[in-house]
Amino acid sequence: MSQDTVQNRYDFGQQFVETVLQKAYEGLQELERAKRSARAKEAWMRRKERLTAIEAMGPKS
């Protein structure tokens, strides 16, 4: 087995590992974005409910 063959196998393995790690990182980033989005949506719904409740009470006398 030549040195080039060994190096090519190493390079392929390195690329594979880097690709897998990159995909895992991107997956984690997507999960974090989804969590932030869900929290923002919940906060917006709470604000909307508060505003609706205030409007339902009517103007102060």
KABELSUL-V840002 format. One line per field, one symbol per residue. phi: phi as a letter, one per 40 degrees, with the letter a starting at -180 (. if undefined). psi: psi as a letter, one per 20 degrees, with the letter a starting at -180 (. if undefined). A space follows every 10 residues. Layout:
BEGIN
phi = ???
psi = ???
END
This chain:
BEGIN
phi = .ccccccccc cccccccccc cccccccccc cccccccccc cccccccccc cccccccgcc c
psi = prhggggggg gggggggggg hgggghgggg gggggggggg gggghggggg gggghhhrqq .
END
